[in-house]
């Protein structure tokens, strides 16, 4: 019950617009690890899949979804547990959710039971996409009325995305890649760990197993994917043997080309996972200057540097005037986050057609500054968690042309469930 109560309270605050980040609100509630994990699964899962959940629930609510934010959030919670939370018993999903309410209990109970009765333990019939939704390879939901076909972009409804976003992906990527990207955005994201301080990936896996943390090799030679356990409570974590970092982010940091003795500036460094990789690579005589405009977030860089014993190499600065011209500059700029919608679950509710141009207006001055902070023979790495061309290739070329650089190398990674996040990097060097 504490987990579901925390999830409901958090969803209610999000529904009222009082919080921006669901995960941060749950952390403030300081639940024990088991309840924290369940609360996060439910709350983040609801926000990640809200459009689909509402489609299903509205078919059982003759007057539309209830106006009361608590009742509405409870309905979404119960529906998420029934439809998309693997292994959740139907009775627990319904009963535990209804018990959280002081009013509308009979109504919520009736709607959730109808949802439960519509689930079948068989694959969805691919010839009936209007009335059958695939929940997993072995489960499907029979819609009360045809729903997905009501949208110009059925994929957008199924994966709770804005129609315009799926349409632009389809135009840029094609049908099959777009379907894969959409599926990745609504899947529960995997946790990836990067081996640090010289430990080999296989050795890190053995160290974690001593604390019952099970892992599998990921698609990057430094990375493991967590399959079970609590890695951040392990002895390996306390000893600074890993940080949480996705393969796509690792590759962006490696594009800087950090080597012993180099001076590197990380312009948007918090929470410091890329900066710590750079600091490891420039030891023993190099230095990484790590800056972030947010003082609270700068403290997270300090914490990571201390845990990984990188204080001498990784210098967190409060003013960019403290950093000289450097051999390389990493600009991991703020972005639309369309490559990590499975993690940044709230973003899908804020995206608009004009979002990408607005982000470019923020990113361009940062990259202009990077060009000034790079030595005459230095390099810039432009990095984002976006998969949109305006923020990525278009901007990289505009900056290169303006400052006498060329794009030496670039890489766009599309999000893949349990494989990697989406993102982009471009390495710019002087002509």
C-alpha positions in Angstrom: 0.0 0.0 0.0 2.8 2.6 0.7 4.0 2.2 -2.9 0.6 2.7 -4.5 -0.3 5.6 -2.1 2.9 7.3 -3.0 2.3 6.7 -6.7 -1.3 8.1 -6.5 -0.2 11.2 -4.6 2.5 11.9 -7.1 0.3 11.3 -10.1 -2.3 13.7 -8.6 0.3 16.4 -8.2 1.4 15.9 -11.8 -2.2 16.0 -13.0 -2.6 19.3 -11.2 0.6 20.7 -12.8 2.3 21.1 -9.4 5.4 19.0 -10.3 7.4 18.6 -13.5 9.3 15.4 -12.8 7.5 12.3 -11.4 10.8 10.5 -10.5 12.1 13.4 -8.4 8.9 13.7 -6.5 9.0 9.9 -5.7 12.6 10.2 -4.4 11.5 12.9 -2.0 9.1 10.5 -0.4 12.0 8.3 0.8 10.3 4.9 0.5 12.2 1.7 1.2 13.8 0.2 -1.9 11.1 -2.4 -2.6 8.2 0.2 -2.3 10.2 2.8 -4.2 10.7 0.4 -7.1 6.9 -0.4 -7.3 5.8 3.2 -6.9 8.2 4.3 -9.7 7.0 1.5 -12.0 3.4 2.4 -11.5 3.7 6.2 -11.6 6.2 6.4 -14.5 4.3 3.7 -16.3 1.0 5.7 -16.1 2.6 8.9 -17.4 4.5 7.0 -20.2 1.3 5.2 -21.4 -1.4 7.8 -20.4 -2.9 8.3 -23.9 -3.5 4.6 -24.4 -4.9 4.1 -20.8 -7.3 7.0 -21.3 -8.5 5.5 -24.6 -9.3 2.2 -22.9 -10.9 3.8 -19.8 -13.1 6.2 -21.8 -14.7 3.2 -23.5 -16.1 2.2 -20.0 -17.0 5.7 -18.8 -20.2 6.9 -20.5 -19.7 10.5 -19.4 -15.9 10.5 -20.0 -13.1 10.3 -17.5 -14.0 11.7 -14.1 -13.0 15.3 -13.4 -11.7 14.6 -10.0 -7.8 14.3 -10.3 -7.5 11.7 -7.6 -10.2 9.4 -9.1 -8.9 9.9 -12.6 -5.3 9.1 -11.5 -6.5 6.0 -9.6 -8.3 4.7 -12.7 -5.1 5.1 -14.8 -3.1 3.4 -12.0 -5.4 0.4 -11.9 -5.5 0.2 -15.7 -1.7 0.3 -16.0 -1.3 -2.5 -13.5 -3.9 -4.6 -15.3 -2.7 -4.0 -18.8 1.0 -3.4 -18.8 2.6 -4.3 -15.5 4.0 -7.8 -16.1 3.0 -10.4 -13.4 0.6 -8.1 -11.5 -2.4 -10.2 -10.2 -5.6 -8.6 -11.4 -7.2 -8.8 -7.9 -4.3 -6.9 -6.3 -4.4 -4.3 -9.1 -8.1 -3.6 -8.6 -8.5 -4.1 -4.8 -5.3 -2.2 -3.7 -6.2 0.7 -6.0 -9.8 1.0 -4.9 -8.7 1.0 -1.2 -6.8 4.2 -1.8 -10.0 6.2 -2.4 -12.5 7.7 0.0 -15.1 8.2 -2.7 -16.0 6.8 -6.1 -14.9 3.4 -5.0 -17.8 1.5 -6.6 -17.3 3.4 -9.9 -13.5 2.7 -10.1 -14.0 -0.9 -9.0 -16.6 -1.4 -11.8 -14.5 0.2 -14.5 -11.3 -1.7 -13.6 -13.1 -5.0 -13.5 -14.5 -4.4 -17.0 -10.9 -3.7 -18.1 -9.7 -6.9 -16.5 -12.4 -8.9 -18.2 -11.4 -7.6 -21.6 -7.8 -9.0 -21.3 -7.2 -12.3 -23.1 -4.2 -14.7 -22.7 -3.5 -15.0 -26.4 -1.6 -13.0 -29.1 -3.5 -10.2 -30.7 -5.1 -10.9 -34.0 -3.1 -8.8 -36.5 -6.0 -8.6 -38.9 -8.2 -6.8 -36.3 -6.0 -3.8 -35.2 -9.1 -1.6 -34.6 -10.4 -3.8 -31.8 -7.4 -5.8 -30.5 -4.4 -4.2 -28.8 -1.2 -6.3 -28.3 -0.2 -6.0 -24.6 2.6 -8.6 -25.0 3.4 -11.5 -27.2 1.0 -13.6 -25.2 -1.7 -11.1 -24.1 -4.1 -8.8 -25.8 -6.9 -6.4 -25.0 -10.2 -6.5 -26.7 -11.4 -2.9 -27.1 -15.1 -2.3 -26.3 -15.3 0.0 -29.4 -12.9 0.5 -32.2 -10.3 2.9 -31.0 -6.9 2.9 -32.6 -8.3 3.5 -36.1 -9.9 6.7 -34.9 -6.5 8.4 -35.1 -4.5 9.3 -38.2 -1.6 7.8 -36.4 -2.6 4.6 -34.6 1.0 4.1 -33.5 0.8 7.4 -31.6 -2.3 6.2 -29.7 -0.8 2.8 -28.9 2.4 4.3 -27.6 0.9 7.5 -26.1 2.8 9.9 -28.3 1.7 13.1 -30.1 0.4 12.5 -33.6 2.6 15.1 -35.1 5.8 13.5 -33.7 5.0 10.1 -35.1 4.2 11.7 -38.5 7.5 13.4 -38.6 9.4 10.3 -37.6 7.6 8.4 -40.4 8.6 11.0 -42.9 12.2 11.0 -41.8 12.8 7.4 -40.9 10.2 5.3 -42.8 7.5 2.9 -41.5 9.5 0.1 -39.9 12.0 2.2 -38.0 9.2 4.4 -36.8 7.3 1.5 -35.4 10.4 0.3 -33.5 11.1 3.8 -32.2 7.5 4.1 -31.0 7.7 0.8 -29.2 10.9 1.8 -27.5 9.4 5.0 -26.2 6.6 3.2 -24.3 8.7 0.3 -23.0 10.1 0.3 -19.5 13.8 1.4 -19.9 16.6 -0.9 -18.9 19.3 0.2 -16.4 22.8 0.3 -17.9 26.1 0.4 -15.9 29.5 1.6 -17.2 32.5 -0.1 -15.7 34.8 2.5 -14.1 38.3 2.8 -12.7 39.9 0.2 -14.9 37.7 -2.7 -13.9 36.8 -5.1 -16.8 33.1 -5.5 -17.5 33.1 -9.2 -16.7 34.9 -8.6 -13.4 32.3 -5.9 -12.5 29.5 -8.4 -13.3 31.1 -10.9 -10.8 31.5 -8.2 -8.2 27.8 -7.2 -8.5 26.7 -10.9 -8.3 28.1 -11.0 -4.8 25.3 -8.6 -3.8 22.7 -10.6 -5.9 22.8 -8.0 -8.7 22.3 -10.0 -12.0 23.6 -8.4 -15.2 24.0 -9.2 -18.9 26.6 -7.7 -21.3 25.3 -4.7 -23.2 26.1 -3.5 -26.7 29.1 -1.5 -25.6 32.2 -3.3 -24.2 32.1 -1.2 -21.0 28.4 -1.6 -20.3 26.2 -4.1 -18.5 22.4 -4.3 -18.5 20.9 -4.9 -15.1 18.5 -7.9 -15.0 17.7 -8.0 -11.3 18.8 -6.8 -7.9 19.7 -3.4 -6.4 23.0 -2.2 -8.0 23.1 1.2 -6.2 23.1 -0.5 -2.8 26.0 -2.7 -3.7 29.6 -2.7 -2.5 30.7 -2.2 -6.1 28.8 1.1 -6.2 30.3 2.3 -2.9 33.8 1.4 -4.3 33.2 3.5 -7.4 33.4 0.7 -9.8 30.5 1.9 -12.0 28.1 4.7 -13.0 24.7 4.4 -14.5 25.2 5.2 -18.2 23.6 4.1 -21.4 25.7 2.9 -24.4 24.6 5.8 -26.6 25.9 8.3 -23.9 29.1 6.4 -23.6 29.8 6.6 -27.3 29.1 10.4 -27.3 31.7 10.9 -24.5 34.2 8.7 -26.3 33.8 10.8 -29.4 35.7 13.6 -27.6 38.9 11.5 -28.0 40.1 12.2 -24.5 43.7 11.0 -24.0 46.3 11.3 -21.2 47.4 14.9 -20.6 44.6 16.6 -22.4 42.6 19.5 -21.1 38.9 19.1 -21.7 35.9 21.3 -21.0 32.4 19.8 -20.4 29.9 22.7 -20.8 26.7 21.0 -19.6 28.2 18.4 -17.3 25.6 17.4 -14.7 25.2 14.8 -13.3 28.8 14.1 -14.4 28.7 10.6 -16.0 30.3 11.8 -19.3 32.7 14.0 -17.4 33.9 11.1 -15.2 34.6 9.0 -18.4 36.7 11.9 -19.8 38.5 12.3 -16.4 39.5 8.6 -16.5 40.9 9.0 -20.0 43.0 12.1 -19.3 44.8 10.8 -16.2 47.3 11.2 -14.8 48.3 14.6 -16.0 45.2 15.9 -17.8 42.3 17.9 -16.4 38.5 18.0 -17.1 36.7 21.3 -16.3 33.1 20.4 -15.6 30.5 23.2 -15.7 26.7 23.3 -15.3 24.6 26.4 -14.8 22.5 24.8 -12.1 24.3 24.9 -8.7 22.3 22.0 -7.3 23.2 19.8 -10.3 26.8 20.8 -10.0 26.9 19.1 -6.6 26.0 15.8 -8.3 29.1 16.1 -10.4 31.1 16.6 -7.2 29.5 13.5 -5.6 30.3 11.3 -8.6 33.9 12.6 -8.8 34.4 11.8 -5.1 32.9 8.3 -5.3 35.1 7.5 -8.3 38.2 9.1 -6.7 38.6 11.6 -9.6 38.7 14.8 -7.5 42.3 15.7 -8.7 41.4 15.3 -12.4 37.8 16.4 -12.5 37.4 20.1 -11.5 33.9 21.4 -11.1 33.9 25.1 -11.9 31.2 27.7 -11.0 32.2 30.2 -13.7 33.3 29.5 -17.2 36.0 32.1 -16.9 37.9 29.6 -14.8 38.3 27.3 -17.8 41.1 28.1 -20.3 41.0 27.2 -24.0 41.0 23.4 -24.1 42.1 20.6 -26.4 38.4 19.5 -26.7 35.0 20.8 -25.6 32.0 18.6 -25.0 28.6 20.3 -25.4 26.0 17.9 -24.3 23.3 20.5 -24.8 19.7 20.7 -23.4 17.4 19.2 -26.0 13.9 17.9 -26.7 14.8 14.5 -25.3 12.9 12.6 -28.1 15.5 9.9 -27.9 14.8 9.2 -24.3 11.0 9.5 -23.9 11.0 6.1 -22.2 13.0 7.7 -19.4 11.8 11.3 -19.5 8.2 10.3 -19.4 6.8 13.7 -18.8 8.3 15.2 -22.0 5.8 13.6 -24.4 3.1 15.7 -22.7 5.0 19.0 -23.5 6.2 18.4 -27.0 4.8 20.8 -29.7 5.7 21.5 -33.4 7.6 24.6 -32.3 9.6 22.7 -29.6 12.6 21.9 -31.9 13.2 25.4 -33.1 13.0 26.7 -29.5 15.6 24.1 -28.4 17.9 25.2 -31.3 17.7 28.7 -30.0 19.0 27.5 -26.6 21.6 25.2 -28.1 23.3 27.5 -30.6 24.8 30.0 -28.1 26.3 27.0 -26.1 27.9 25.7 -29.2 29.2 29.1 -30.2 30.8 29.3 -26.8 32.3 25.8 -27.3 34.0 27.1 -30.5 35.5 29.9 -28.5 36.8 27.6 -25.8 38.4 25.1 -28.2 42.1 25.7 -29.0 42.9 26.5 -32.6 43.7 22.8 -33.2 41.0 21.6 -30.8 37.7 19.8 -31.4 34.1 20.2 -30.3 31.6 17.3 -29.7 28.0 18.4 -30.0 25.8 15.8 -28.2 22.0 15.5 -27.6 19.4 13.0 -26.4 17.3 14.0 -29.4 16.7 12.2 -32.7 15.5 15.4 -34.5 17.5 16.8 -37.4 17.0 20.4 -36.5 18.8 19.9 -33.1 21.4 17.5 -34.6 22.9 17.4 -38.1 21.4 20.7 -39.1 22.8 22.6 -36.1 26.1 20.8 -36.2 26.7 22.0 -39.8 25.5 25.5 -39.1 28.0 25.9 -36.2 30.8 24.3 -38.2 30.3 26.7 -41.1 30.1 29.7 -38.8 33.3 29.0 -37.0 35.6 27.3 -39.5 35.0 23.7 -38.5 34.1 20.6 -40.4 32.0 17.7 -39.2 34.6 14.9 -39.0 32.2 12.3 -37.7 28.6 12.0 -36.6 26.3 9.3 -35.3 22.5 9.1 -34.9 21.3 6.3 -32.6 17.6 5.4 -32.6 16.2 4.1 -29.3 16.0 0.3 -29.1 14.2 -1.4 -26.2 16.7 -2.9 -23.8 19.6 -2.1 -26.1 20.2 1.6 -26.1 18.7 5.1 -25.8 18.3 7.4 -28.8 20.8 10.2 -29.3 23.2 12.0 -31.5 26.8 13.3 -31.6 28.9 15.2 -34.0 32.6 15.7 -33.7 33.7 19.0 -35.2 37.3 19.9 -36.0 39.0 23.0 -37.5 39.4 23.1 -41.3 
